[in-house]
Amino acid sequence: MSPDRLIYMANQIGKFFQSQGHDKAVPGIADHIRKFWDPRMRSAILAHLDTGGTGLDPDVMKAIEALKTGS
């Protein structure tokens, strides 16, 4: 799957959780990606984060950082 598609999908998840506010959105996004994304998709979005995370919304970027650190 292309990085652009993963970015789009992650940002869509972020938009869903946005109404819950930052403190609930970030863990909600991370939990959704952890539970429902294929390991290859998670690896690809983590690799994208390592290159700067261009295109990711701020809460989505924080959620992916949390996945990376295991928090």
mmCIF file of the N, C-alpha and C atoms, coordinates in Angstrom:
data_MODEL
# 
_entry.id   MODEL 
# 
loop_
_atom_site.group_PDB 
_atom_site.id 
_atom_site.type_symbol 
_atom_site.label_atom_id 
_atom_site.label_alt_id 
_atom_site.label_comp_id 
_atom_site.label_asym_id 
_atom_site.label_entity_id 
_atom_site.label_seq_id 
_atom_site.pdbx_PDB_ins_code 
_atom_site.Cartn_x 
_atom_site.Cartn_y 
_atom_site.Cartn_z 
_atom_site.occupancy 
_atom_site.B_iso_or_equiv 
_atom_site.pdbx_formal_charge 
_atom_site.auth_seq_id 
_atom_site.auth_comp_id 
_atom_site.auth_asym_id 
_atom_site.auth_atom_id 
_atom_site.pdbx_PDB_model_num 
ATOM 1   N N  . MET A 1 1  ? 0.850   -1.174 0.000  1.00 0.00 ? 1  MET A N  1 
ATOM 2   C CA . MET A 1 1  ? 0.000   0.000  0.000  1.00 0.00 ? 1  MET A CA 1 
ATOM 3   C C  . MET A 1 1  ? 0.893   1.233  0.000  1.00 0.00 ? 1  MET A C  1 
ATOM 4   N N  . SER A 1 2  ? 0.509   2.220  -0.771 1.00 0.00 ? 2  SER A N  1 
ATOM 5   C CA . SER A 1 2  ? 1.344   3.419  -0.897 1.00 0.00 ? 2  SER A CA 1 
ATOM 6   C C  . SER A 1 2  ? 1.304   4.263  0.377  1.00 0.00 ? 2  SER A C  1 
ATOM 7   N N  . PRO A 1 3  ? 2.394   4.977  0.655  1.00 0.00 ? 3  PRO A N  1 
ATOM 8   C CA . PRO A 1 3  ? 2.395   5.871  1.814  1.00 0.00 ? 3  PRO A CA 1 
ATOM 9   C C  . PRO A 1 3  ? 1.266   6.896  1.755  1.00 0.00 ? 3  PRO A C  1 
ATOM 10  N N  . ASP A 1 4  ? 0.967   7.406  0.564  1.00 0.00 ? 4  ASP A N  1 
ATOM 11  C CA . ASP A 1 4  ? -0.104  8.395  0.447  1.00 0.00 ? 4  ASP A CA 1 
ATOM 12  C C  . ASP A 1 4  ? -1.440  7.813  0.902  1.00 0.00 ? 4  ASP A C  1 
ATOM 13  N N  . ARG A 1 5  ? -1.696  6.571  0.558  1.00 0.00 ? 5  ARG A N  1 
ATOM 14  C CA . ARG A 1 5  ? -2.956  5.920  0.959  1.00 0.00 ? 5  ARG A CA 1 
ATOM 15  C C  . ARG A 1 5  ? -2.983  5.709  2.468  1.00 0.00 ? 5  ARG A C  1 
ATOM 16  N N  . LEU A 1 6  ? -1.862  5.310  3.052  1.00 0.00 ? 6  LEU A N  1 
ATOM 17  C CA . LEU A 1 6  ? -1.797  5.111  4.500  1.00 0.00 ? 6  LEU A CA 1 
ATOM 18  C C  . LEU A 1 6  ? -1.988  6.432  5.238  1.00 0.00 ? 6  LEU A C  1 
ATOM 19  N N  . ILE A 1 7  ? -1.390  7.488  4.729  1.00 0.00 ? 7  ILE A N  1 
ATOM 20  C CA . ILE A 1 7  ? -1.544  8.823  5.331  1.00 0.00 ? 7  ILE A CA 1 
ATOM 21  C C  . ILE A 1 7  ? -3.018  9.224  5.293  1.00 0.00 ? 7  ILE A C  1 
ATOM 22  N N  . TYR A 1 8  ? -3.646  9.029  4.136  1.00 0.00 ? 8  TYR A N  1 
ATOM 23  C CA . TYR A 1 8  ? -5.061  9.363  3.993  1.00 0.00 ? 8  TYR A CA 1 
ATOM 24  C C  . TYR A 1 8  ? -5.902  8.573  5.004  1.00 0.00 ? 8  TYR A C  1 
ATOM 25  N N  . MET A 1 9  ? -5.658  7.273  5.076  1.00 0.00 ? 9  MET A N  1 
ATOM 26  C CA . MET A 1 9  ? -6.435  6.420  5.984  1.00 0.00 ? 9  MET A CA 1 
ATOM 27  C C  . MET A 1 9  ? -6.218  6.835  7.447  1.00 0.00 ? 9  MET A C  1 
ATOM 28  N N  . ALA A 1 10 ? -4.980  7.086  7.826  1.00 0.00 ? 10 ALA A N  1 
ATOM 29  C CA . ALA A 1 10 ? -4.680  7.484  9.202  1.00 0.00 ? 10 ALA A CA 1 
ATOM 30  C C  . ALA A 1 10 ? -5.349  8.818  9.531  1.00 0.00 ? 10 ALA A C  1 
ATOM 31  N N  . ASN A 1 11 ? -5.309  9.758  8.600  1.00 0.00 ? 11 ASN A N  1 
ATOM 32  C CA . ASN A 1 11 ? -5.944  11.050 8.837  1.00 0.00 ? 11 ASN A CA 1 
ATOM 33  C C  . ASN A 1 11 ? -7.463  10.922 8.923  1.00 0.00 ? 11 ASN A C  1 
ATOM 34  N N  . GLN A 1 12 ? -8.050  9.995  8.176  1.00 0.00 ? 12 GLN A N  1 
ATOM 35  C CA . GLN A 1 12 ? -9.496  9.752  8.271  1.00 0.00 ? 12 GLN A CA 1 
ATOM 36  C C  . GLN A 1 12 ? -9.847  9.218  9.662  1.00 0.00 ? 12 GLN A C  1 
ATOM 37  N N  . ILE A 1 13 ? -9.029  8.321  10.185 1.00 0.00 ? 13 ILE A N  1 
ATOM 38  C CA . ILE A 1 13 ? -9.238  7.822  11.544 1.00 0.00 ? 13 ILE A CA 1 
ATOM 39  C C  . ILE A 1 13 ? -9.144  8.986  12.522 1.00 0.00 ? 13 ILE A C  1 
ATOM 40  N N  . GLY A 1 14 ? -8.160  9.843  12.308 1.00 0.00 ? 14 GLY A N  1 
ATOM 41  C CA . GLY A 1 14 ? -7.996  11.018 13.156 1.00 0.00 ? 14 GLY A CA 1 
ATOM 42  C C  . GLY A 1 14 ? -9.213  11.925 13.134 1.00 0.00 ? 14 GLY A C  1 
ATOM 43  N N  . LYS A 1 15 ? -9.796  12.119 11.966 1.00 0.00 ? 15 LYS A N  1 
ATOM 44  C CA . LYS A 1 15 ? -10.987 12.957 11.855 1.00 0.00 ? 15 LYS A CA 1 
ATOM 45  C C  . LYS A 1 15 ? -12.156 12.361 12.639 1.00 0.00 ? 15 LYS A C  1 
ATOM 46  N N  . PHE A 1 16 ? -12.267 11.042 12.639 1.00 0.00 ? 16 PHE A N  1 
ATOM 47  C CA . PHE A 1 16 ? -13.317 10.386 13.403 1.00 0.00 ? 16 PHE A CA 1 
ATOM 48  C C  . PHE A 1 16 ? -13.173 10.693 14.898 1.00 0.00 ? 16 PHE A C  1 
ATOM 49  N N  . PHE A 1 17 ? -11.958 10.616 15.413 1.00 0.00 ? 17 PHE A N  1 
ATOM 50  C CA . PHE A 1 17 ? -11.717 10.811 16.841 1.00 0.00 ? 17 PHE A CA 1 
ATOM 51  C C  . PHE A 1 17 ? -11.588 12.278 17.243 1.00 0.00 ? 17 PHE A C  1 
ATOM 52  N N  . GLN A 1 18 ? -11.486 13.178 16.284 1.00 0.00 ? 18 GLN A N  1 
ATOM 53  C CA . GLN A 1 18 ? -11.236 14.599 16.551 1.00 0.00 ? 18 GLN A CA 1 
ATOM 54  C C  . GLN A 1 18 ? -12.255 15.214 17.510 1.00 0.00 ? 18 GLN A C  1 
ATOM 55  N N  . SER A 1 19 ? -13.512 14.835 17.394 1.00 0.00 ? 19 SER A N  1 
ATOM 56  C CA . SER A 1 19 ? -14.559 15.436 18.230 1.00 0.00 ? 19 SER A CA 1 
ATOM 57  C C  . SER A 1 19 ? -14.399 15.085 19.707 1.00 0.00 ? 19 SER A C  1 
ATOM 58  N N  . GLN A 1 20 ? -13.585 14.084 20.011 1.00 0.00 ? 20 GLN A N  1 
ATOM 59  C CA . GLN A 1 20 ? -13.382 13.680 21.398 1.00 0.00 ? 20 GLN A CA 1 
ATOM 60  C C  . GLN A 1 20 ? -12.323 14.508 22.116 1.00 0.00 ? 20 GLN A C  1 
ATOM 61  N N  . GLY A 1 21 ? -11.666 15.385 21.387 1.00 0.00 ? 21 GLY A N  1 
ATOM 62  C CA . GLY A 1 21 ? -10.612 16.193 21.979 1.00 0.00 ? 21 GLY A CA 1 
ATOM 63  C C  . GLY A 1 21 ? -9.277  15.459 21.971 1.00 0.00 ? 21 GLY A C  1 
ATOM 64  N N  . HIS A 1 22 ? -8.207  16.225 22.021 1.00 0.00 ? 22 HIS A N  1 
ATOM 65  C CA . HIS A 1 22 ? -6.841  15.704 21.902 1.00 0.00 ? 22 HIS A CA 1 
ATOM 66  C C  . HIS A 1 22 ? -6.542  14.573 22.887 1.00 0.00 ? 22 HIS A C  1 
ATOM 67  N N  . ASP A 1 23 ? -6.931  14.748 24.153 1.00 0.00 ? 23 ASP A N  1 
ATOM 68  C CA . ASP A 1 23 ? -6.570  13.770 25.188 1.00 0.00 ? 23 ASP A CA 1 
ATOM 69  C C  . ASP A 1 23 ? -7.182  12.391 24.963 1.00 0.00 ? 23 ASP A C  1 
ATOM 70  N N  . LYS A 1 24 ? -8.325  12.329 24.307 1.00 0.00 ? 24 LYS A N  1 
ATOM 71  C CA . LYS A 1 24 ? -8.943  11.031 24.002 1.00 0.00 ? 24 LYS A CA 1 
ATOM 72  C C  . LYS A 1 24 ? -8.667  10.605 22.572 1.00 0.00 ? 24 LYS A C  1 
ATOM 73  N N  . ALA A 1 25 ? -8.474  11.568 21.688 1.00 0.00 ? 25 ALA A N  1 
ATOM 74  C CA . ALA A 1 25 ? -8.275  11.255 20.271 1.00 0.00 ? 25 ALA A CA 1 
ATOM 75  C C  . ALA A 1 25 ? -6.965  10.504 20.043 1.00 0.00 ? 25 ALA A C  1 
ATOM 76  N N  . VAL A 1 26 ? -5.885  10.997 20.615 1.00 0.00 ? 26 VAL A N  1 
ATOM 77  C CA . VAL A 1 26 ? -4.569  10.394 20.357 1.00 0.00 ? 26 VAL A CA 1 
ATOM 78  C C  . VAL A 1 26 ? -4.544  8.913  20.759 1.00 0.00 ? 26 VAL A C  1 
ATOM 79  N N  . PRO A 1 27 ? -4.952  8.556  21.988 1.00 0.00 ? 27 PRO A N  1 
ATOM 80  C CA . PRO A 1 27 ? -4.952  7.126  22.307 1.00 0.00 ? 27 PRO A CA 1 
ATOM 81  C C  . PRO A 1 27 ? -5.977  6.333  21.490 1.00 0.00 ? 27 PRO A C  1 
ATOM 82  N N  . GLY A 1 28 ? -7.089  6.963  21.120 1.00 0.00 ? 28 GLY A N  1 
ATOM 83  C CA . GLY A 1 28 ? -8.087  6.287  20.302 1.00 0.00 ? 28 GLY A CA 1 
ATOM 84  C C  . GLY A 1 28 ? -7.559  5.951  18.917 1.00 0.00 ? 28 GLY A C  1 
ATOM 85  N N  . ILE A 1 29 ? -6.850  6.895  18.319 1.00 0.00 ? 29 ILE A N  1 
ATOM 86  C CA . ILE A 1 29 ? -6.246  6.679  17.001 1.00 0.00 ? 29 ILE A CA 1 
ATOM 87  C C  . ILE A 1 29 ? -5.207  5.562  17.091 1.00 0.00 ? 29 ILE A C  1 
ATOM 88  N N  . ALA A 1 30 ? -4.346  5.659  18.087 1.00 0.00 ? 30 ALA A N  1 
ATOM 89  C CA . ALA A 1 30 ? -3.287  4.657  18.250 1.00 0.00 ? 30 ALA A CA 1 
ATOM 90  C C  . ALA A 1 30 ? -3.893  3.268  18.463 1.00 0.00 ? 30 ALA A C  1 
ATOM 91  N N  . ASP A 1 31 ? -4.917  3.186  19.286 1.00 0.00 ? 31 ASP A N  1 
ATOM 92  C CA . ASP A 1 31 ? -5.553  1.907  19.564 1.00 0.00 ? 31 ASP A CA 1 
ATOM 93  C C  . ASP A 1 31 ? -6.196  1.325  18.304 1.00 0.00 ? 31 ASP A C  1 
ATOM 94  N N  . HIS A 1 32 ? -6.846  2.170  17.530 1.00 0.00 ? 32 HIS A N  1 
ATOM 95  C CA . HIS A 1 32 ? -7.476  1.705  16.293 1.00 0.00 ? 32 HIS A CA 1 
ATOM 96  C C  . HIS A 1 32 ? -6.426  1.150  15.326 1.00 0.00 ? 32 HIS A C  1 
ATOM 97  N N  . ILE A 1 33 ? -5.347  1.889  15.145 1.00 0.00 ? 33 ILE A N  1 
ATOM 98  C CA . ILE A 1 33 ? -4.295  1.434  14.225 1.00 0.00 ? 33 ILE A CA 1 
ATOM 99  C C  . ILE A 1 33 ? -3.667  0.142  14.755 1.00 0.00 ? 33 ILE A C  1 
ATOM 100 N N  . ARG A 1 34 ? -3.434  0.055  16.038 1.00 0.00 ? 34 ARG A N  1 
ATOM 101 C CA . ARG A 1 34 ? -2.840  -1.151 16.645 1.00 0.00 ? 34 ARG A CA 1 
ATOM 102 C C  . ARG A 1 34 ? -3.747  -2.366 16.432 1.00 0.00 ? 34 ARG A C  1 
ATOM 103 N N  . LYS A 1 35 ? -5.055  -2.188 16.618 1.00 0.00 ? 35 LYS A N  1 
ATOM 104 C CA . LYS A 1 35 ? -5.992  -3.306 16.537 1.00 0.00 ? 35 LYS A CA 1 
ATOM 105 C C  . LYS A 1 35 ? -6.337  -3.725 15.113 1.00 0.00 ? 35 LYS A C  1 
ATOM 106 N N  . PHE A 1 36 ? -6.488  -2.752 14.218 1.00 0.00 ? 36 PHE A N  1 
ATOM 107 C CA . PHE A 1 36 ? -7.104  -3.048 12.931 1.00 0.00 ? 36 PHE A CA 1 
ATOM 108 C C  . PHE A 1 36 ? -6.186  -2.971 11.715 1.00 0.00 ? 36 PHE A C  1 
ATOM 109 N N  . TRP A 1 37 ? -5.005  -2.416 11.873 1.00 0.00 ? 37 TRP A N  1 
ATOM 110 C CA . TRP A 1 37 ? -4.095  -2.345 10.727 1.00 0.00 ? 37 TRP A CA 1 
ATOM 111 C C  . TRP A 1 37 ? -3.200  -3.577 10.697 1.00 0.00 ? 37 TRP A C  1 
ATOM 112 N N  . ASP A 1 38 ? -2.998  -4.070 9.510  1.00 0.00 ? 38 ASP A N  1 
ATOM 113 C CA . ASP A 1 38 ? -2.082  -5.165 9.259  1.00 0.00 ? 38 ASP A CA 1 
ATOM 114 C C  . ASP A 1 38 ? -0.674  -4.749 9.722  1.00 0.00 ? 38 ASP A C  1 
ATOM 115 N N  . PRO A 1 39 ? 0.128   -5.672 10.245 1.00 0.00 ? 39 PRO A N  1 
ATOM 116 C CA . PRO A 1 39 ? 1.485   -5.306 10.690 1.00 0.00 ? 39 PRO A CA 1 
ATOM 117 C C  . PRO A 1 39 ? 2.317   -4.603 9.607  1.00 0.00 ? 39 PRO A C  1 
ATOM 118 N N  . ARG A 1 40 ? 2.126   -4.987 8.346  1.00 0.00 ? 40 ARG A N  1 
ATOM 119 C CA . ARG A 1 40 ? 2.867   -4.315 7.265  1.00 0.00 ? 40 ARG A CA 1 
ATOM 120 C C  . ARG A 1 40 ? 2.450   -2.860 7.121  1.00 0.00 ? 40 ARG A C  1 
ATOM 121 N N  . MET A 1 41 ? 1.162   -2.594 7.322  1.00 0.00 ? 41 MET A N  1 
ATOM 122 C CA . MET A 1 41 ? 0.676   -1.213 7.252  1.00 0.00 ? 41 MET A CA 1 
ATOM 123 C C  . MET A 1 41 ? 1.252   -0.395 8.412  1.00 0.00 ? 41 MET A C  1 
ATOM 124 N N  . ARG A 1 42 ? 1.242   -0.993 9.608  1.00 0.00 ? 42 ARG A N  1 
ATOM 125 C CA . ARG A 1 42 ? 1.815   -0.289 10.772 1.00 0.00 ? 42 ARG A CA 1 
ATOM 126 C C  . ARG A 1 42 ? 3.295   -0.009 10.550 1.00 0.00 ? 42 ARG A C  1 
ATOM 127 N N  . SER A 1 43 ? 4.020   -0.978 10.050 1.00 0.00 ? 43 SER A N  1 
ATOM 128 C CA . SER A 1 43 ? 5.449   -0.773 9.779  1.00 0.00 ? 43 SER A CA 1 
ATOM 129 C C  . SER A 1 43 ? 5.672   0.340  8.780  1.00 0.00 ? 43 SER A C  1 
ATOM 130 N N  . ALA A 1 44 ? 4.838   0.383  7.750  1.00 0.00 ? 44 ALA A N  1 
ATOM 131 C CA . ALA A 1 44 ? 4.989   1.412  6.715  1.00 0.00 ? 44 ALA A CA 1 
ATOM 132 C C  . ALA A 1 44 ? 4.690   2.802  7.262  1.00 0.00 ? 44 ALA A C  1 
ATOM 133 N N  . ILE A 1 45 ? 3.670   2.938  8.112  1.00 0.00 ? 45 ILE A N  1 
ATOM 134 C CA . ILE A 1 45 ? 3.349   4.269  8.643  1.00 0.00 ? 45 ILE A CA 1 
ATOM 135 C C  . ILE A 1 45 ? 4.406   4.687  9.668  1.00 0.00 ? 45 ILE A C  1 
ATOM 136 N N  . LEU A 1 46 ? 4.977   3.735  10.394 1.00 0.00 ? 46 LEU A N  1 
ATOM 137 C CA . LEU A 1 46 ? 6.080   4.053  11.314 1.00 0.00 ? 46 LEU A CA 1 
ATOM 138 C C  . LEU A 1 46 ? 7.314   4.493  10.529 1.00 0.00 ? 46 LEU A C  1 
ATOM 139 N N  . ALA A 1 47 ? 7.573   3.842  9.417  1.00 0.00 ? 47 ALA A N  1 
ATOM 140 C CA . ALA A 1 47 ? 8.699   4.244  8.564  1.00 0.00 ? 47 ALA A CA 1 
ATOM 141 C C  . ALA A 1 47 ? 8.464   5.641  8.013  1.00 0.00 ? 47 ALA A C  1 
ATOM 142 N N  . HIS A 1 48 ? 7.222   5.943  7.662  1.00 0.00 ? 48 HIS A N  1 
ATOM 143 C CA . HIS A 1 48 ? 6.905   7.286  7.170  1.00 0.00 ? 48 HIS A CA 1 
ATOM 144 C C  . HIS A 1 48 ? 7.140   8.321  8.272  1.00 0.00 ? 48 HIS A C  1 
ATOM 145 N N  . LEU A 1 49 ? 6.773   7.992  9.497  1.00 0.00 ? 49 LEU A N  1 
ATOM 146 C CA . LEU A 1 49 ? 7.016   8.886  10.626 1.00 0.00 ? 49 LEU A CA 1 
ATOM 147 C C  . LEU A 1 49 ? 8.513   9.142  10.777 1.00 0.00 ? 49 LEU A C  1 
ATOM 148 N N  . ASP A 1 50 ? 9.323   8.098  10.597 1.00 0.00 ? 50 ASP A N  1 
ATOM 149 C CA . ASP A 1 50 ? 10.775  8.228  10.716 1.00 0.00 ? 50 ASP A CA 1 
ATOM 150 C C  . ASP A 1 50 ? 11.367  9.179  9.675  1.00 0.00 ? 50 ASP A C  1 
ATOM 151 N N  . THR A 1 51 ? 10.666  9.348  8.562  1.00 0.00 ? 51 THR A N  1 
ATOM 152 C CA . THR A 1 51 ? 11.153  10.268 7.526  1.00 0.00 ? 51 THR A CA 1 
ATOM 153 C C  . THR A 1 51 ? 10.540  11.657 7.662  1.00 0.00 ? 51 THR A C  1 
ATOM 154 N N  . GLY A 1 52 ? 9.843   11.898 8.762  1.00 0.00 ? 52 GLY A N  1 
ATOM 155 C CA . GLY A 1 52 ? 9.292   13.223 9.022  1.00 0.00 ? 52 GLY A CA 1 
ATOM 156 C C  . GLY A 1 52 ? 7.788   13.268 9.164  1.00 0.00 ? 52 GLY A C  1 
ATOM 157 N N  . GLY A 1 53 ? 7.083   12.264 8.672  1.00 0.00 ? 53 GLY A N  1 
ATOM 158 C CA . GLY A 1 53 ? 5.637   12.207 8.841  1.00 0.00 ? 53 GLY A CA 1 
ATOM 159 C C  . GLY A 1 53 ? 4.855   13.227 8.036  1.00 0.00 ? 53 GLY A C  1 
ATOM 160 N N  . THR A 1 54 ? 5.413   13.678 6.926  1.00 0.00 ? 54 THR A N  1 
ATOM 161 C CA . THR A 1 54 ? 4.756   14.683 6.099  1.00 0.00 ? 54 THR A CA 1 
ATOM 162 C C  . THR A 1 54 ? 3.334   14.253 5.745  1.00 0.00 ? 54 THR A C  1 
ATOM 163 N N  . GLY A 1 55 ? 2.391   15.168 5.925  1.00 0.00 ? 55 GLY A N  1 
ATOM 164 C CA . GLY A 1 55 ? 1.003   14.930 5.553  1.00 0.00 ? 55 GLY A CA 1 
ATOM 165 C C  . GLY A 1 55 ? 0.134   14.408 6.681  1.00 0.00 ? 55 GLY A C  1 
ATOM 166 N N  . LEU A 1 56 ? 0.740   13.977 7.774  1.00 0.00 ? 56 LEU A N  1 
ATOM 167 C CA . LEU A 1 56 ? -0.049  13.471 8.890  1.00 0.00 ? 56 LEU A CA 1 
ATOM 168 C C  . LEU A 1 56 ? -0.568  14.638 9.732  1.00 0.00 ? 56 LEU A C  1 
ATOM 169 N N  . ASP A 1 57 ? -1.842  14.558 10.112 1.00 0.00 ? 57 ASP A N  1 
ATOM 170 C CA . ASP A 1 57 ? -2.413  15.560 11.004 1.00 0.00 ? 57 ASP A CA 1 
ATOM 171 C C  . ASP A 1 57 ? -1.718  15.460 12.365 1.00 0.00 ? 57 ASP A C  1 
ATOM 172 N N  . PRO A 1 58 ? -1.682  16.571 13.123 1.00 0.00 ? 58 PRO A N  1 
ATOM 173 C CA . PRO A 1 58 ? -0.933  16.569 14.396 1.00 0.00 ? 58 PRO A CA 1 
ATOM 174 C C  . PRO A 1 58 ? -1.330  15.457 15.374 1.00 0.00 ? 58 PRO A C  1 
ATOM 175 N N  . ASP A 1 59 ? -2.629  15.233 15.601 1.00 0.00 ? 59 ASP A N  1 
ATOM 176 C CA . ASP A 1 59 ? -3.033  14.181 16.534 1.00 0.00 ? 59 ASP A CA 1 
ATOM 177 C C  . ASP A 1 59 ? -2.658  12.801 16.010 1.00 0.00 ? 59 ASP A C  1 
ATOM 178 N N  . VAL A 1 60 ? -2.744  12.628 14.706 1.00 0.00 ? 60 VAL A N  1 
ATOM 179 C CA . VAL A 1 60 ? -2.371  11.347 14.095 1.00 0.00 ? 60 VAL A CA 1 
ATOM 180 C C  . VAL A 1 60 ? -0.873  11.110 14.277 1.00 0.00 ? 60 VAL A C  1 
ATOM 181 N N  . MET A 1 61 ? -0.091  12.146 14.081 1.00 0.00 ? 61 MET A N  1 
ATOM 182 C CA . MET A 1 61 ? 1.354   12.016 14.260 1.00 0.00 ? 61 MET A CA 1 
ATOM 183 C C  . MET A 1 61 ? 1.673   11.629 15.706 1.00 0.00 ? 61 MET A C  1 
ATOM 184 N N  . LYS A 1 62 ? 0.998   12.263 16.661 1.00 0.00 ? 62 LYS A N  1 
ATOM 185 C CA . LYS A 1 62 ? 1.213   11.929 18.076 1.00 0.00 ? 62 LYS A CA 1 
ATOM 186 C C  . LYS A 1 62 ? 0.821   10.468 18.352 1.00 0.00 ? 62 LYS A C  1 
ATOM 187 N N  . ALA A 1 63 ? -0.280  10.030 17.745 1.00 0.00 ? 63 ALA A N  1 
ATOM 188 C CA . ALA A 1 63 ? -0.725  8.649  17.948 1.00 0.00 ? 63 ALA A CA 1 
ATOM 189 C C  . ALA A 1 63 ? 0.295   7.655  17.387 1.00 0.00 ? 63 ALA A C  1 
ATOM 190 N N  . ILE A 1 64 ? 0.841   7.954  16.236 1.00 0.00 ? 64 ILE A N  1 
ATOM 191 C CA . ILE A 1 64 ? 1.816   7.054  15.628 1.00 0.00 ? 64 ILE A CA 1 
ATOM 192 C C  . ILE A 1 64 ? 3.117   7.064  16.430 1.00 0.00 ? 64 ILE A C  1 
ATOM 193 N N  . GLU A 1 65 ? 3.467   8.222  16.967 1.00 0.00 ? 65 GLU A N  1 
ATOM 194 C CA . GLU A 1 65 ? 4.632   8.286  17.858 1.00 0.00 ? 65 GLU A CA 1 
ATOM 195 C C  . GLU A 1 65 ? 4.398   7.402  19.080 1.00 0.00 ? 65 GLU A C  1 
ATOM 196 N N  . ALA A 1 66 ? 3.161   7.418  19.608 1.00 0.00 ? 66 ALA A N  1 
ATOM 197 C CA . ALA A 1 66 ? 2.830   6.587  20.770 1.00 0.00 ? 66 ALA A CA 1 
ATOM 198 C C  . ALA A 1 66 ? 2.944   5.104  20.411 1.00 0.00 ? 66 ALA A C  1 
ATOM 199 N N  . LEU A 1 67 ? 2.518   4.740  19.201 1.00 0.00 ? 67 LEU A N  1 
ATOM 200 C CA . LEU A 1 67 ? 2.670   3.346  18.768 1.00 0.00 ? 67 LEU A CA 1 
ATOM 201 C C  . LEU A 1 67 ? 4.137   2.957  18.725 1.00 0.00 ? 67 LEU A C  1 
ATOM 202 N N  . LYS A 1 68 ? 4.946   3.877  18.248 1.00 0.00 ? 68 LYS A N  1 
ATOM 203 C CA . LYS A 1 68 ? 6.383   3.604  18.108 1.00 0.00 ? 68 LYS A CA 1 
ATOM 204 C C  . LYS A 1 68 ? 7.029   3.369  19.475 1.00 0.00 ? 68 LYS A C  1 
ATOM 205 N N  . THR A 1 69 ? 6.633   4.159  20.450 1.00 0.00 ? 69 THR A N  1 
ATOM 206 C CA . THR A 1 69 ? 7.245   4.044  21.774 1.00 0.00 ? 69 THR A CA 1 
ATOM 207 C C  . THR A 1 69 ? 6.551   3.009  22.641 1.00 0.00 ? 69 THR A C  1 
ATOM 208 N N  . GLY A 1 70 ? 5.429   2.492  22.156 1.00 0.00 ? 70 GLY A N  1 
ATOM 209 C CA . GLY A 1 70 ? 4.701   1.486  22.917 1.00 0.00 ? 70 GLY A CA 1 
ATOM 210 C C  . GLY A 1 70 ? 3.876   2.040  24.048 1.00 0.00 ? 70 GLY A C  1 
ATOM 211 N N  . SER A 1 71 ? 3.641   3.382  24.037 1.00 0.00 ? 71 SER A N  1 
ATOM 212 C CA . SER A 1 71 ? 2.831   3.955  25.114 1.00 0.00 ? 71 SER A CA 1 
ATOM 213 C C  . SER A 1 71 ? 1.394   4.089  24.733 1.00 0.00 ? 71 SER A C  1 
# 
